[in-house]
Amino acid sequence: MSLDSEASSQGGDYRSFRQITRDRLLFEMLRSTRKNSKSTWKVLIMDKFTVKIMSYACKMADITEEGVSLVEDLYKRRQPLPSLDAIYFIQPTKENIVMFLSDMSGRSPLYKKAYVFFSSPVHKELVAQIKKDSSVLPRIAALSEMNLEYFAIDSQGFTTDHERALEELFSENAEGSHKYNACLNTMATRISTVFASMREFPRVHYRVAKTIDASTMTTLRDLIPTKLAASVWNCLAKYKTTVPEFPQTETCELLIVDRSLDQIAPIIHEWTYDAMCHDLLCMDGNKYVHEVPTKNGSATEKKEVLLEDHDPVWLELRHAHIADASERLHDKMTNFISKNKAAQLHQARTGGELSTRDLQKMVQALPQYNDQIDKLSLHVEIAGKLNNIIREQCLRDVGQLEQDLVFGDAGTKELINFLRTQLVVSRENKLRLLMIYAALNPEKFESDKGAKLMQLAGLSADDMIAVNNMRCLCGPDTKKSSVGGFALKFDVHKKKHAHRKERTGEESAWALSRFYPILEG
């Protein structure tokens, strides 16, 4: 998706996905309830999905600042607070409406008044269900559609939380199933709410299903981008009349493709600092847990940190190659030591370089440098862990073969030799190699060659299913021979067929940075 800064209806200063989402949740939703409410403090009630929307965009301190004293789960037993007003931020589902009515109906409602905000458009049938209960209606202070149903995972990205989309859309029994249609419809609704939040009306482009010839059948898999584009457009068309200040003409571009466009990008090892962190470390979203010294320095305790845009070191290094990031961190540490007498004295006393633990202890000894040293020590520790894992798992060798396969510098022979000789390579990395090979050579897995390769790699039955499933993402067979009965081979050393072309005029200073996704932002 791209925004044309000149045509954008927003104009003015640039705002990120996360900032737009945060502002809408805090100001458009929470703050709006202050106007007509006599209750100084309120209870915020969310379901399992909307609580994630909130947590990706806002901190608890932000929510408290807007007059929320308590955050509750819609589906957990709650203490009645009849003197307080409640804010409901929920999905417009039958189950949620039943829970809401249960809270607010009868002689003893849980809360005084209810401000109800739905994350996406609510069906008329559900509104009618609410209106039926005469005891609830006088207690509803507001009933509104926020049209905000996505996760703002960082400043430039969002997800619609469809982790099983590949299975629900591309599996062999997906066509015509309820899950297929439900997945597409929900995805379209959530994508549309992104544009409702940004007050942007996109021109929708999509990848058209390709056919080799008249005999090739077009499947529902091939039509996924077309169907999704149509559903998104239908949602957006409704916003023109239902969302205040929604543009009436196109202001930006939306491109819809599916995973068959590039099957390799999510499997191959990416060597940027951000990608390595999420690939190799045990992270929960952007949360990273590490050990720091206790206040008295006698032991260690676990500390949870967020790797996000509020961290200037993360912001600087996240898209850098891991080798570049490591060098920059070393330079930052050297520069810090050269300008800090306490650090110089510590280094002179120990007779060596400052360790991560030394830096962490200095955080306590030098409070004026607290945040600076804290961030630096965190990323020095992370980079050190990453480089250790890269060495232990022989990832440079794995990465080299991955990229050689993609660029046509290696083939079946090299893959077999690698699987036979590199015995320390983990099962997961062998699986990734085989999945890349299957994406590049699906025809090999129509015979017993693929099965033999997987046996050589020592893959489990489930792993083999995963490799074989790569063909579900393949389009029509484009490898039909267009050559006659024979071909003359004048150059026996000719390079093998490459599935990515080298970028002309771009020589990277770092190894293993040749690969690039077909579609880049």
DODO-786193 format. One record per atom (N, C-alpha, C, CB): x, y, z negated. Coordinates in steps of 0.2 Angstrom, whole numbers, plus 5000, padded with zeros to 4 digits. Last residue first. Glycine has a CB too. Layout:
<rotors>
XYZ...
</rotors>
This chain:
<rotors>
504349865001504049934999504449995001503849934992504349745014504649785008504349845007505449795009504149585020503849645019504149685013503049635018505149495020504949515026504549585026504449465030506549525008505849495010505649525017505349515004508249475011507749525010507049495012507949585015509849415008509149405009508749465007508949345004511149465004510949465011510249455012511249405015511849454992511249504993511049515000511549574990512949374989512249354988511649404988512149314982514049504984513949434987513149424985514349384984514049674988513949624983513749564986513449644978514149774997514749764993514649704988514849824989513349735013513349745005513949735002512749705002513149815027513549765024513549785016514349775027512149855040512149855032512549795029511349845030512149855053512449915050512349915043512049965053510749745054511349775058511549845054511149795065510449615044510249685045510849715048510049715039510149455052510649495048510449565049511349485049508549375051509149405055509549455050508849445061507949225046508049295044508649315048508149305037508049105051507349125049507349195047507049075044509049045064509049085058508349105057509549145058509748895071509148945071509148975064508548905073511548895071510948865070510348915070510848825064512748955083512448965076511748935076512449035074513648845093513148905092512848895086512648895098514648765096514748795090514248845089515448825089514448725109514248675104514348705097514748615104513848795122514148815116513948765110513948885115513048735132513748755134514148775128513748815138512048615135512248645129513048665130512248595122510548605144511248605144511548645138511548635151509148495141509448565141510248565141509248605135507748415148508448415145508648485145508948375149506448425151506648365149507348365146506648315155506148595145505948535149506248475147506248555156505448685130506048665135505848605139506648655131504648715121504548745127505048735132504448825126504048615107504548635112504348665119504948565114503348695094503248655099503748665105502448655102503348765082503948735084503848685090504348705079502248815076502548855081503148825084502648925079500848755070501448735072501748775078501448655074499948885060500048835066500748815068499648855072500748915044500248925050500248875055500448995053500948855028501248855035500648875039501548795037500448825016500548895017500748905024501048925012500448685015499748725015499848795017499448715008501748655014501448655021500748685021501448585024501948655001502248715005501948715012502948705005501648534996501148584996501348645000500848604989502848464995502348445000501848495001502048374999503248524983503648534989503148514995504248484989502348474974502448554975502748564981502848574969502448344974501848374977501948444978501248354971503748334969503648314976502948344979503648234977503448364956503848414960503748394967504648404958502748254952502348324952502748374956502248354945503648154952503148154957502748224957502648104954505348234951504748204949504148194954504548234942506848224960506248254958505748214956506048294964508148184965507948164958507348204956508448174953508648214977508748274972508448244965508248324974508348094983509048114982509148164977509448134989506948114984507248064980507948074978507147994983506948224993506648234986506948174981505948234986507448155004507848215002507648224994507648275006506548065007507148035005507548095002507548015011505448145010505348095004506048075002504948035005505848195022505748235016505748195010505048275017505948085030506548125029506448165022506748165035504748025034505048005027505648035026505247925028503848165041504048095041504348075034504648085047503448285038502948245041503148175041502648275047504448355034504148325028503548285031503948375023504948425045505448365042505048325037506048395039504148525048504048465052504448405049504248475059504448635040503948595038503848525042503248625039505748715037505748655041505148605039506348615041505548815028505948825034505848775039506648835033504848755018504548815021504948825028504648875016505848655014505148635017504848695020504748615011506848735009506948695015506348675018507348635013506248784998506448835003506548795010507148865001506048674991505448714993505648764999505148744987507348634989506848584993506248624995506648524989507748734980508048724986507648684991508748684985506848714969506848774973507148774980507148834969507348594965506648594967506548664972506148604961508548624960508548574966507848584969508648504964508148704950508548734955508548694962509248754953507548614941507148664944507548694950507148714938508648524938508048494942507648554945507648454938510248604939509648584936509148564941509348644932511848544944511348584945510648564942511248594953512748444942512648484936512048534937513248524933513048384954512648344949512448384943513048284947513348414969513248454963512848424958512948524966513348304978514048324974513848364968514448354979512148284984512548224982513148244977512848194988511648404987511248364982511648304979510648344985512648444996512548484990512248444985512148554991512348355007513048355003512948394997513548395008511048395010511148325008511848325004511148275013511348525015510848515009511048445006510148525011512148505026512448545020512048535014512448615022511248435034511848405032512148435026512348405038510148525036510048465032510748435030509748415037511148685036510548645038510448585033510548625045511748855037511748785034511148745036511848785026511548975043512248945042512248885039512649005038510249025043510448975049511148955048510349005055509749095033510149135039510349085044510649185036509249005024508849055027509149085033508649105022510448935021509848895024509448945028509448855019511149035015511449005021510848965025512048955019510349055003510449105009510749085015510849165006510548934997509848954998509949005004509548994992511948924995511648875000510948905002511548814996512149034986512449034993512148984998513249014992511348994975511149054979511449054986511349114975512148884971511448874973511248934977511048864967513348954968513348894973512648884976513648834970512849034958513149064964513149014969513849084962512448944948511948984952512249014958511549034948512848854938513148854945512648894950513248784948512448864926511948834930512248834937511248864930513448934919513248874917512848834922512848874910513449064927514049014927513848944925514549044922512149114924512349104931512949054931512549174934512249114910511749074913511949054920511049094912513149224908513349154906512849104909513249154898512449324914513149304918513349234915513649354916511449344905511349324912511949294915511049384916512149374893511749314894511649294901511049324890512649504897513049444895512749384896513349454889511449574899511949564905512449504904512349624907511049574886510649544891511049524897510049594894512049654879511849584877511549544883511449584871511949774886512549734886512449664885513149764882510649804882510749784889511449754890510749844894510849824869510349784871510449754878509649814871511849924868511949864865511449804868511949864858511050034874511650004877511849934875512250054876510050054865509850034872510450004875509650094876510850084853510350034853510150004860509650054850511550194857511950134856511450074856512250134849510450294858510950284863511250214863511450334863509750284846509450264851509950244857508950314854510950324836510450264836510150244842509950284831511750424834511850394841511350334841512550374842511450464821511350514827511450484834511950574826511850354814511150364815511050414821510750384809512950254813512950314816512250334818513450314822512750134807513250174804513250244807513950144805511750064814511650084807512150134804511650014803512450054826511850094826511650114819511250044829513549974823513650044824513050084824514050064830512949854824513149874817513249954817513749844815512849844838512249844834512349874827511949774834514249844842513749894844513149904839513549894851514549714836514849774834514449844835515549784837513749634844513649634837513949704834513849574833514349654856513649674856513549684848513149624859516049704853515549654855514849684854515649594851517349804860516749804855516249754858516449874855518949724862518349764865517749754860518149734871520249734849519949704855519349744857519649634854520649764836521149754841520849724847521549704838519949814825519849744827520349724833519149734830520449944824520449894818520349824820519949914814520149994837520849994834520949944829521150064832518749994836519149954841519849944839519049984848518550084826518350014825518649964830517550004827519050204831519350174825519150094824519150214819518150214842518850204844519250174837519250274845516950234836517050174840517750164841516650184847517250354830517050294825517150234829516350304823517450444841517950424836517850364832518150484832516850434857516650424850517250404845516050374850517250434870516950504867516850494860516450524871517650314873518150364874517950434871518250374881516450234870517050234866517550284867517450164867515750284882515450294875516050294870514950244873516450234892516350304892516150324885515850324897516350094890517050124890516950204889517350114896514950084892515250064885515950094885515349994884514850114905514550154900514850144893513750134900515650014911515850084912515550134906515650114919514849904908515449914906515749984906515949864910513649944916513649934908514349944905513249874906514249934929513950004926513950004918513250024929514449804929515049844930514849914927515249854937513149744929513649734924514249784924513949654925512549804940512349824934512849804928511649784932513349734950513349814949513149834943512949844955512949604948513649624947513749694946514049594953511549614950511749604943512549614942511649524942511049764959511349694959511549684952511849684965509749864953510449854955510549784955510849894950508449894947508449874955509249864957508149924959508749924934508349864936508349844943507649884934509550034930509849974932509449914935510249944926508750144926509350154930509550084933509950184926507850084917507650124923508150134928507350194921508650034907508249994911508050024918507649964908509050164902509550114905509250064909509950074899507850224898508250254903508750204906508550314901506350154894507050144893507450164899507150064892505150174899505350224894506050214892504850204887504950074908505150144911505350194905504650174915505449924900505049964904505350034905504349974900505549794890505949824896505549854901506349764899505349804873504949804880505449834885504349854880505749694860505849754864505549754870506649774865505849624844505549624850505549694854504749604850507049544834506749604836506449604843507249664836507549444821507249444828506949514829506849394829509049464811508349464812508049474819507949514807510449414802510149444808509349434807510449404814511449474788511049424792510849454798510549384787512049574782512249514780511949454784512149504773511749704784512249674789512449604787512849724789510749774778511349764774511849734778511149724768509749774789510049834786510649824782509449864782510249634800509849664795510149734793509649614789510749644818510849634811510349664806511549664809509649554829509949614827510149604820509549684828509149454843509349464836509749524835509749394834507749484854508449474853508549474845508849514857506449464866506649454859507349444858506249404856505549564877506149524876506349524869506749554881504149584888504449584881505049534881503849554876503549594900504149634899504449634892503949704901503049434899502949494903503549534903502349534900504049364889503349364890503149434893503049354882505549274894505249334893504449324893505449394898506949204893506249184891505849244889506349134885507849234909507749234901507049214899507849314899507849214923508249174918508149174911508949184920506849294929506949224931507349184926507349234937506849414923506249384923506349304925505749414927508249454925507949454918507349404918507749524916508349444939508749394935508449394928509449414935507549554942507349494944507649434940507449484952508349664936507649654935507449584936507149704938509549654944509549644936508849624934509749714933509449544959509449614955509349604948508849654958509449434966510049444962510049514959510649434966508349294967508449364969508949394964507849414969508249134974508449174968508649254971509149144965506649094982507349104982507649154976507549144989505249114979505649054977506349064977505448994982504649224985504549214978504949154975503849204976505149214999505349274994505249254987504949334996504649115007505249105003505449154998505849115009503549145013503449095008504149085004503349025011502749265021503449255018503349205012503749325016501449245025501849285029502649275027501649365027500749165016501049135022501549175026500449105027500249255007500849225006501149185012500849175000499449385017499449335012500149295011498949275014499049565017499349505020499249445015500049515022498449725019498349655016498649605020497549645015498849885016498949835020498849765016499749835023498150045016498149985012498349925017497549975008498550225015498550155019498550095014499150155024497450365012498150325012498050265016498250315004496350435015496850475012497550435012496650495005494850445024495450405022495950455020495650355028493450535017493850515023494450475020493950575028492850555005492450535010492750515017491950595012493550524989493550554995493050525000494250544998492550544974492950494978492950524985492550434978491950624964492550654968492950604972493050684962491250484956491350564957491950574960491250594950490650344964491150374960491250444961491850334962489550324973489450304966490050334961489450234964489850344986489150374983489150364976488550344987491050284988490950354991490250384988490850344999490950154983491250204979491050274982491950194978490450084994489950104989490250154984489850034985491650075001491150105004490550124999490750065010492349984993492550054994492050104997493250064998491749864995491749894988491849974989492249864984491949845009491249855006491249884999490949785006493349835009493049885012492349895010493049875020493549715002493749774999493449835002494549785000492949625011492649635004492849695001492849575000493749645022493049655023492749665016492749595026494949595016494949665019494249685019495249665026494649465014494849505008494749575010495549495006494449415027493949415022494049455016493849335020495749435032495249465035494649465031495049425042496649355024496649425024496049465027497349445028495949225027495949255020496149325020496549225016495949155038495549205038495549245031494849185039496749045037496949095041496549155041496949065049495948965028496548995026496849045030497148935026494948925036494748985031495449005028494348955026495648915053495448885047495248945042495948835043495548895070495648945065495248915058495349015067496248765080495648785076495948835071495348725072496848765096497048775089496448795085497648815088496548775109496448705106496548715098496848655109497048895114496348885113496148815109495948885120498548915104498148915110497448895109498448855115498948975092499448955097499148955104499748885095498349115082498249045085498749035091497449045088498249205067498549185074498349115076499349195073497249325059497349255060497649245067496749205059497949485055497449445059497649375060497249475066498149565041498449525045497949475049499049475042497549735040497549665037497849625043496849635035497149895033497449855038497549785035498149885040496150025029496249955027496549925033495649925025496350175022496250145029496550075028496650185034495750215006496250195010495950175017496550135007495450344996495050305000495550285006494450345003495750384979496050374985495550324989496750354985495750394965495250434969495550444976495250504966496350304957496750354960496350404964497250314964495250224953495650254948496050314951496050204944494850174965494350214962494750254956493850164958495950094968495850154972495250204969495550144979495749994959496450034959496250104963496949994962494549944962494549984956495250024956494449944950494949864973494549924974494549974968493849904976495549754967495949794971495549864972496049764978494349704961494949734956495349774961495349674953493549664972493349704967493849744963492849674962494449564977494249624981494049684976493749614986494549474967495149504969494949564973495549454974493149424967493449464961494049494963493649404956493149374980492649424978492949464972491949394977494149274980494149324985493749384983493949304992493549184970494249214969494349274974494849164971492349144975492349184969493049224968492249144963492749074986492349134987492349174981491549114988493448964980493749004985493349074986493648964992492548914971493148944968493448994974493648894966491648854979491448904975492048954972491048884969492348814995492148794988491948864985492748764985492748835008491948825007491848815000491648775011494248755006493848785010493048775009493948755017494948684996494748744995494248774999495348794995495648564998494948564997494648624995494748514991496948595000496648565005495848565004496848495006497248774994497348694993496848664999497048674986497148904995497548875000497548795000498248895000496348964985496248984992496648944997496549054993496748904973496048914974495848934982495748964970498148904973497748834973497048844975497748814966498449034974498648994979498248924979499448974978497749084962497549104969497749054974497749174970498049074949497849014952497649024959497348974948498149204944498749164944498649094948498949144937497649344946497449284949497949234950497149304956497749484941497749424937497449364940497349444930498049584950497349574948497249514944496949564955499349704946499149634948498449634946499549584944500449834952499849814948499749744950499249854949501749954952501449894954500849874949501949844953502550064948502350064955502049994957503050064959502750054934502550124937502350114944503150174936501949904930502449954929502250014933503149924932500649844929501249804926501849844926501449744930499149864926499649914928500349884925499549984926497949754931498449764926499049814929498749694924496249804933496849784935497349794930497049814942494949884933495049814932495649784935494349774934493950004932494649994931494749924929494950054925492650064932492950044938493750044937492750084944491850114922492550134922492850124929492950114917490250144921490650104925491350134925490350084932489250164906489650194911490050134915490050254909488250234894488350164898488650184905487550134899488150294877488350304884488450234888489050334885487450264866487550334867487850344874488150354862486250154861486750164866486850234868486550124873485150154853485850144850486350154855485850084846483950144860484150204856484850204853483650214851484150004865484150064870484350124866483550074873483949904856484649924858484649984861484949864862482649884854482949904848483649924850483049844843482149834867481949904864482349924858481249904863482849754879482949754871482749824869483549724869482849784892482349734890482249744882482449664892484049844896483449884895482849844892483249914902484849734897485049774892484349814890485649824894484349674909484349634903484449674897484949584903484549774918483849764916483849724910483549724922485949764919485649824916484949814914485749884922485949634925486249644919486049704915487049644919485349664938485049614933485349624926485149544936486249754944485649774941485349734936485149794947488049724939487449704943486749734939487349634943489249854938488849804934488249794938488649834927490949874943490249884944489849834941490049884952492149854929491949854936491249864937492249784940492149874915492849884919492649884927493249824917491049984907491149924911491749924915490549904915490750044891491150054897491249994901491750094896489650114880489850054883490150074890489250014885489550154864489750184870490050124874490350244869488350144851488850104856488950144862488550034857488150184834488050194841488550154845488050274842488450094822487850144822487650164829488150214819488549914822488849984822488250034823489349984828487849794820488549804817488749874817489049754821486149814815486649814820487349824817486549874826484849764809485449774806486049764811485649724800483749734816483649784811484349804808483249764805484149714834483849694827483849754822484249634824485749734842485049724842484749714835484749674846487149734843486749804843486049794842486949844848487649614845487949654840487449714838488649684843486949554855486949524848487149574843487349454848487249634865486549634863486549604856486149604868488649584867488449654865487749664862488549704872488449454870488749464864488649544862489549454865487749464883487449434877487749454870487449354878488749534890488149564888487749534883487649574895489649424891489849494887489249534885490349534891488949334899489149314892489349384888489849274892488749404911488249384907488449374900487849324910489949544913489749474914489149454909490349424912490849664916490049664916489849584918489849704922492049674903491849664910491149654910492249594912492249824892492149754893491949744901491549724889492349914879492649914885492649844887493449944885491350004868491449934871491749944878490749904872491550084853491650094860491750024863492350134861490450124840490850074843490950094850490650004842490350224824490150214831490650164834490150274835489950174807490450194813490150184820491150154812489150124798489250194798489750224804489550214791489149984799488550024802488650104801487950004798490049874802490249944800489749984803490949954804490249704799489749754800490049824798489049744797491649614805491349644799490849694801491849674794491549484817491749544815491349574809491649594820492149344825491749364820491949434817491649314814492649374842492749354836492249384831493549374834492349424855492149354853492349324847492449304859492849554856492149544856491949474854491949554864494049604844493949554850493149544850494349484849494449774840494149704839494049664845493549714835495349894832495249864838495049794837495949864842495050044823495049974823494949944830494549944818495050184825495350154818495450084818494950184812495250304837495050234836495450204829495250184842495650434840495050424836494850354835494550464838496750444848496050464851495450444847495950424858497750394841497750464842497050484845498350484846497550254843497350284837497350364837497950264831498050244856497350234855497150264848497250154855499450274854499050314859498250304857499150294866499750174846499850244843499350284848500550264843499750064854499250064849499250134846499450014843499950114871500150084865499650094860500850124863499350064888499350104882499650074876498650124880499449974898499450044900499550084894498850064903499349844894499849854899499949934900499649824906498249844885498949834883499549854888499049764880497149864894497349914889498049904887496849914883497149744900497149804904497449864900496449824907497049654889497649654893497749724897497649594898495749684886496249704881496949704884496249654875494949634896495049714896495649734890494449744894495049494894495349524900495449604899494849514906494449474882495149444883495449474889495149374884493549624878493549554879494349534880493149534885493449744864493649724871493649654871494349754873493049884855492949814856493049794863492249794854493550004843493549984850493549914851494250014853492650114832492950044833492950034840492449984829493150274826492750224830493050164830492550254837493050424816493350364818492950314822493750334812491950524815492650544817493050484819493050564810490350524822490850484819491550504821490750404821489550594830489750624823490250584819489050624819489750624847489850584841489950614835490350524842489850694859489250684856489250634850488750664861491350694861490850754862490250754858490750764869492050584860492050624854491550684855492750664854492050504871491550484866491550534860491750414864493150544879492450574881491950554876492250534887494250484874494150554872493450574874494650594875494050354881494050364873493950434871494750344870493950384895493550344891493550364884493750274892494750494899494150484903493650434899494250454910495850474890495550534891494850524894495950584895496350334890496350374884495850434885497050394883496050284903495850244897495850294891496350184896496650384912495950364912495650334906495750314918497950374908497550444907496850424907497750484913498350244911498350264904497950334903499050284902498250254925497850204921497750224914498150134921499150344928498450354930498050314926498350334938500350284923500150344920499350364922500550404923500350164931500350154924500050224921500950134920500550214944499950174942499850174935500150104945501150384942501250314943500550284942501850284939500950534951500850504945500850424947500150524942501650694957501650614958501450584951502250584961500750844957501250804955501150724956501450814948499650884972500050894966500550854964499550904960498550754978498950814979499350824973498550874981497350674979497650694973498050754973498050634969497150634992496650674989496850704982495950644988498450645004498250614997497750664994498750604992499050695014498350675015498050655009498250625020500350705010500050765012499250755013500350785019500750585005500750635000500350705003501450654998500050435008500250495011500250555007499850505018500450295000500050354999500450405003500050374992500350115004500650175004500250235003501050185010500449945000500050005000500450065000499550004994
</rotors>
